[in-house]
Amino acid sequence: MLRSIVTGVGGYLPDEVVTNDDLAKFVDTTNEWIVERTGIRQRHRAAPDQPVSDLAVEAARKALVAAGRTAEDLDLIIVATTTPDLTFPATAAIVQRKLGAPTGIAFDVQAVCSGFVYALSVADGFVARGLAKCALVIGAETMTRLMDWTDRGTCVLFGDGAGAVVLEPKQGKGDSSDQGLLGFALRCDGTKQDLLYVDGGVSTTGTIGHLRMLGNQVFRHAVINISEAVEAAAERSGITIDEVDWFIPHQANSRILDGVAKRLGLRPERIISTVAEHANTSAASIPLAWAQGVEDGRIKPGQLLLIEAMGGGLTWGACVVRL
């Protein structure tokens, strides 16, 4: 059977770094308060003239180089984002143009922080069925542009960035020893919309709006829901949690990461965490952490990865990948 294998990973963070002390100059907060409750120490912010497609393109170029491919090889581009350049066209179409990729398939996926996992599953539907030979899956966000900078409960949590992976087809045996994407578990519960949302939209207010969140309730649902999805993805992949080499979670909050790891019995030293340096970059957080793990040498070929995320919707999901 065909499998979708990851042949390249890349990440990009904007130049501007905003520390907790920087935020404390105009928000009623302190570095100690933020670190104690979230684990976050800093975040990156895109320049005013830097749209999310620019971040996506930078991450995409790094992933293509890592894969030994060029934009000319691409026949599928999927961008997971909550903060598109424009209402339309899709940011993926803009990325295609900026990369100089040929005419092919390009579209966006919107599942907020779960967007990258959702987008991987969609790309797998093309690549593992022989409908695409070289796919680019990007998570890219400028979340700082959705912040209410008077709300210390949310504005300290988010940052901007982008991460990307290249997927290509490869024959496998059809069991858990295969290289590639082995199994997914995706979920959504629309009745929990009011726990995490943006209070604006094209067909409602006609404005961008600001992010709103009931943090305590999101935390409770995150630990329970993510753990269930992780276990389901592992079962569908034919692996056990103990076999996982690296757990790469959505970088939302260190307390959520710790809660999920404890519930699943994951060893802390097997968790890739970048939340302290990047904050929550929504759909970009998993590929950014993945790219960091590859860059520093922790993640190696042949290893088994488990990724997961939860975001507004509420959406959540998990995926098992063998490199």
C-alpha positions as CSV (number, residue, x, y, z in Angstrom):
1,M,0.0,0.0,0.0
2,L,1.0,3.6,-0.5
3,R,2.0,5.6,2.5
4,S,2.5,9.4,2.9
5,I,6.1,9.9,4.2
6,V,7.6,13.1,5.6
7,T,10.7,13.9,3.6
8,G,11.3,17.4,4.9
9,V,10.4,19.7,7.7
10,G,11.0,23.5,8.2
11,G,10.0,26.3,10.5
12,Y,10.1,30.1,10.6
13,L,9.7,32.6,13.3
14,P,9.5,36.4,12.7
15,D,12.4,38.5,13.9
16,E,10.7,40.5,16.6
17,V,10.7,38.9,20.1
18,V,8.2,40.0,22.7
19,T,9.1,39.0,26.2
20,N,6.8,38.8,29.2
21,D,8.5,41.9,30.6
22,D,7.6,43.7,27.4
23,L,4.0,42.8,27.9
24,A,4.1,43.9,31.5
25,K,4.8,47.5,30.4
26,F,1.2,47.9,29.1
27,V,-0.8,44.9,30.4
28,D,-1.6,44.2,34.1
29,T,0.7,41.2,34.4
30,T,4.2,40.1,35.4
31,N,6.8,37.7,34.0
32,E,6.3,35.5,37.1
33,W,2.5,35.3,36.7
34,I,2.8,34.3,33.0
35,V,5.5,31.7,33.6
36,E,3.8,30.1,36.6
37,R,0.4,29.7,34.7
38,T,1.6,29.0,31.2
39,G,5.3,28.2,31.0
40,I,5.6,31.0,28.3
41,R,8.6,33.3,28.5
42,Q,8.5,35.0,25.1
43,R,6.8,35.0,21.7
44,H,7.5,36.2,18.2
45,R,5.5,38.9,16.4
46,A,5.3,39.4,12.7
47,A,6.2,42.8,11.3
48,P,3.2,45.1,10.3
49,D,3.9,44.6,6.6
50,Q,4.4,40.8,7.0
51,P,1.3,38.8,6.1
52,V,0.9,35.2,7.1
53,S,1.7,34.0,3.6
54,D,5.2,35.4,4.0
55,L,5.7,33.3,7.1
56,A,4.4,30.3,5.3
57,V,6.7,30.8,2.4
58,E,9.8,31.0,4.6
59,A,8.9,27.7,6.4
60,A,8.0,26.1,3.1
61,R,11.3,26.9,1.5
62,K,13.2,25.3,4.4
63,A,11.0,22.2,4.2
64,L,11.6,21.9,0.5
65,V,15.4,22.2,1.0
66,A,15.3,19.5,3.7
67,A,13.3,17.2,1.3
68,G,15.7,17.9,-1.6
69,R,12.8,19.3,-3.6
70,T,12.0,22.6,-5.3
71,A,8.7,24.5,-5.7
72,E,8.6,23.1,-9.2
73,D,8.0,19.6,-7.8
74,L,4.9,20.6,-5.9
75,D,1.4,19.5,-7.0
76,L,-0.5,20.0,-3.7
77,I,-0.3,22.9,-1.2
78,I,-2.5,23.0,1.9
79,V,-2.2,25.8,4.4
80,A,-3.7,25.5,7.9
81,T,-4.4,29.0,9.2
82,T,-6.9,31.0,11.2
83,T,-5.3,34.3,10.1
84,P,-5.4,34.3,6.3
85,D,-4.0,37.2,4.2
86,L,-7.4,37.8,2.7
87,T,-10.9,36.6,2.9
88,F,-10.2,35.1,-0.5
89,P,-8.3,33.7,-2.3
90,A,-6.9,31.0,-0.1
91,T,-3.6,31.7,1.5
92,A,-2.4,28.5,-0.2
93,A,-3.0,30.1,-3.6
94,I,-0.9,33.1,-2.5
95,V,1.8,30.8,-1.2
96,Q,1.8,28.9,-4.5
97,R,2.4,32.2,-6.4
98,K,5.1,33.4,-4.1
99,L,7.0,30.1,-4.2
100,G,6.7,30.0,-8.0
101,A,5.0,26.5,-7.9
102,P,3.3,25.2,-11.0
103,T,-0.5,25.0,-11.4
104,G,-1.8,22.4,-9.1
105,I,-4.1,21.9,-6.1
106,A,-4.0,24.6,-3.4
107,F,-6.4,25.4,-0.6
108,D,-6.7,26.2,3.1
109,V,-7.9,24.2,6.1
110,Q,-9.5,26.0,9.1
111,A,-9.6,24.0,12.3
112,V,-7.7,26.6,14.4
113,C,-5.0,25.0,16.6
114,S,-5.9,21.6,15.3
115,G,-5.5,22.8,11.7
116,F,-2.1,21.2,11.1
117,V,-3.3,17.7,12.1
118,Y,-6.5,18.1,10.0
119,A,-4.4,19.3,7.1
120,L,-2.1,16.4,7.3
121,S,-5.0,14.0,7.2
122,V,-6.4,15.8,4.1
123,A,-3.0,15.7,2.4
124,D,-2.7,12.0,3.2
125,G,-6.0,11.5,1.3
126,F,-4.2,12.7,-1.8
127,V,-0.7,11.4,-1.4
128,A,-1.5,7.9,-0.2
129,R,-4.0,7.4,-3.0
130,G,-1.7,8.4,-5.7
131,L,-3.4,11.8,-6.4
132,A,-0.4,13.9,-5.4
133,K,3.4,13.2,-5.8
134,C,4.8,16.0,-3.7
135,A,2.6,17.8,-1.2
136,L,3.4,20.8,1.1
137,V,1.4,21.0,4.3
138,I,1.9,24.3,6.2
139,G,0.7,25.6,9.5
140,A,1.0,29.4,9.6
141,E,-0.4,32.0,11.9
142,T,-0.3,35.7,12.9
143,M,-2.3,35.2,16.1
144,T,-1.1,38.4,17.7
145,R,-3.4,40.2,15.3
146,L,-6.4,38.6,17.0
147,M,-5.5,39.8,20.4
148,D,-7.3,42.1,22.8
149,W,-4.3,43.7,24.4
150,T,-6.3,44.6,27.5
151,D,-7.2,41.0,28.2
152,R,-4.2,39.6,30.1
153,G,-5.9,36.1,30.2
154,T,-5.4,35.7,26.4
155,C,-2.9,38.2,25.0
156,V,0.0,36.7,26.8
157,L,-0.6,33.2,25.4
158,F,-0.1,33.7,21.6
159,G,2.6,34.3,19.1
160,D,3.2,34.2,15.3
161,G,5.1,31.7,13.2
162,A,4.9,29.0,10.6
163,G,6.0,25.4,10.1
164,A,5.8,23.1,7.1
165,V,6.4,19.5,6.0
166,V,6.8,17.9,2.6
167,L,4.9,14.6,2.0
168,E,5.7,12.1,-0.7
169,P,4.3,8.6,-1.5
170,K,6.2,5.4,-0.7
171,Q,5.2,1.8,-0.8
172,G,4.7,0.1,2.5
173,K,3.6,-3.2,3.9
174,G,0.5,-1.9,5.5
175,D,1.5,-2.4,9.1
176,S,3.0,-0.3,12.0
177,S,6.6,-0.9,10.8
178,D,5.9,1.3,7.7
179,Q,7.4,4.7,7.3
180,G,4.9,7.5,7.0
181,L,1.6,8.6,8.4
182,L,0.2,5.6,10.2
183,G,-3.1,6.7,11.7
184,F,-5.3,9.6,12.7
185,A,-8.1,10.4,15.2
186,L,-10.0,13.7,14.5
187,R,-12.8,15.2,16.5
188,C,-15.0,18.3,16.8
189,D,-17.7,19.3,19.3
190,G,-19.5,22.4,18.0
191,T,-21.5,22.7,21.2
192,K,-18.3,24.0,23.0
193,Q,-17.9,26.9,20.6
194,D,-18.3,29.5,23.4
195,L,-15.2,28.2,25.2
196,L,-12.8,29.5,22.6
197,Y,-13.7,31.7,19.6
198,V,-13.2,35.0,17.9
199,D,-16.0,37.6,18.3
200,G,-15.9,38.8,14.7
201,G,-16.5,37.5,11.1
202,V,-17.3,38.4,7.6
203,S,-21.0,37.4,7.7
204,T,-21.7,38.5,11.3
205,T,-19.9,41.6,12.5
206,G,-18.0,42.5,9.3
207,T,-14.9,42.8,11.5
208,I,-11.9,40.7,12.3
209,G,-12.8,40.5,16.0
210,H,-10.7,39.4,19.1
211,L,-10.0,36.0,20.6
212,R,-12.1,35.1,23.6
213,M,-11.5,32.1,25.8
214,L,-12.8,30.5,29.0
215,G,-9.4,29.2,30.0
216,N,-10.2,26.9,32.9
217,Q,-12.9,25.1,30.9
218,V,-10.6,24.8,27.9
219,F,-7.9,23.3,30.1
220,R,-10.3,20.6,31.5
221,H,-11.5,19.6,28.0
222,A,-8.0,19.7,26.5
223,V,-6.5,17.1,28.9
224,I,-9.4,14.7,28.6
225,N,-10.1,15.1,24.9
226,I,-6.6,15.0,23.7
227,S,-5.8,11.9,25.7
228,E,-8.7,10.1,24.1
229,A,-7.7,11.1,20.6
230,V,-4.1,10.1,21.2
231,E,-5.1,6.7,22.4
232,A,-7.4,6.2,19.4
233,A,-4.7,7.3,16.9
234,A,-2.3,4.9,18.5
235,E,-4.8,2.0,18.3
236,R,-5.5,2.7,14.7
237,S,-1.8,2.8,13.9
238,G,-1.2,-0.6,15.6
239,I,1.2,0.8,18.2
240,T,1.3,1.4,21.9
241,I,2.1,4.7,23.7
242,D,5.3,3.1,25.1
243,E,6.7,2.7,21.6
244,V,6.6,6.4,20.9
245,D,10.0,8.0,20.6
246,W,8.8,11.7,20.6
247,F,5.5,13.3,21.7
248,I,5.1,16.6,19.8
249,P,2.0,18.3,21.2
250,H,0.3,21.5,20.3
251,Q,2.2,24.1,22.2
252,A,-0.7,25.8,24.0
253,N,0.3,25.8,27.7
254,S,2.9,23.9,29.7
255,R,0.2,22.8,32.2
256,I,-1.8,21.2,29.4
257,L,1.3,19.4,28.0
258,D,2.1,18.1,31.5
259,G,-1.5,17.1,32.1
260,V,-1.8,15.1,28.9
261,A,1.6,13.5,29.4
262,K,0.8,12.4,32.9
263,R,-2.6,11.0,31.9
264,L,-1.0,9.0,29.1
265,G,2.0,7.9,31.1
266,L,4.5,9.7,28.8
267,R,7.9,10.3,30.1
268,P,8.7,14.1,30.3
269,E,12.1,13.6,28.5
270,R,10.2,12.4,25.4
271,I,8.2,15.6,25.0
272,I,9.3,18.2,22.5
273,S,8.3,21.5,24.1
274,T,8.8,24.9,22.6
275,V,6.0,26.8,24.3
276,A,8.5,28.8,26.5
277,E,10.1,30.4,23.5
278,H,7.3,30.4,20.9
279,A,4.1,30.6,23.0
280,N,0.9,29.3,21.3
281,T,1.3,29.7,17.5
282,S,-2.0,27.8,16.8
283,A,-1.7,25.7,13.7
284,A,2.0,26.5,13.4
285,S,3.0,25.1,16.8
286,I,3.3,21.4,16.0
287,P,5.5,21.8,12.8
288,L,7.6,24.5,14.5
289,A,8.3,22.1,17.4
290,W,8.9,19.3,15.0
291,A,11.4,21.4,13.0
292,Q,13.2,22.4,16.2
293,G,13.5,18.7,17.2
294,V,15.0,17.9,13.8
295,E,17.3,20.8,13.9
296,D,18.8,20.1,17.3
297,G,19.2,16.4,16.4
298,R,16.7,14.8,18.8
299,I,14.4,13.6,16.1
300,K,16.0,11.0,13.8
301,P,15.0,8.8,10.9
302,G,13.1,5.7,11.8
303,Q,11.6,7.2,15.0
304,L,8.0,7.1,15.9
305,L,6.3,10.4,16.5
306,L,2.9,11.2,18.1
307,I,1.4,14.6,17.5
308,E,-1.8,16.1,18.9
309,A,-3.7,19.4,19.1
310,M,-6.9,21.0,20.3
311,G,-8.4,24.3,19.3
312,G,-11.5,26.4,18.8
313,G,-14.6,24.5,17.6
314,L,-13.8,22.7,19.8
315,T,-11.6,20.7,17.4
316,W,-9.0,18.2,18.4
317,G,-7.0,15.3,16.9
318,A,-3.9,13.2,16.9
319,C,-1.6,11.5,14.4
320,V,1.1,8.8,14.5
321,V,4.1,9.2,12.2
322,R,7.1,7.0,11.6
323,L,10.0,8.9,10.0
